[in-house]
Amino acid sequence: MMKFEKYVATTFAMGILVAALSGCQKQEGPEEHAGKEVDKAVEKTGQQIEKAGDKIEDAAKDTKK
């Protein structure tokens, strides 16, 4: 019976710890939001540059024929 009580107490303590840690998450500030937007813009620009490079490469292949 003692093992069961220890198991219940440990499980309860772990649940409280998880709940407390999840409540401590910091809200996203304006700087972090702006940084994420910059990251998205840079990624989109990189994709567009890659597409342009592919088109140039295809055009170069066509002129060699």
Sequence and secondary structure as in RCSB ss.txt:
>XXXX:A:sequence
MMKFEKYVATTFAMGILVAALSGCQKQEGPEEHAGKEVDKAVEKTGQQIEKAGDKIEDAAKDTKK
>XXXX:A:secstr
 HHHHHHHHHHHHHHHHHHHHHTT     HHHHHHHHHHHHHHHHHHHHHHHHHHHHHHHHHHH 
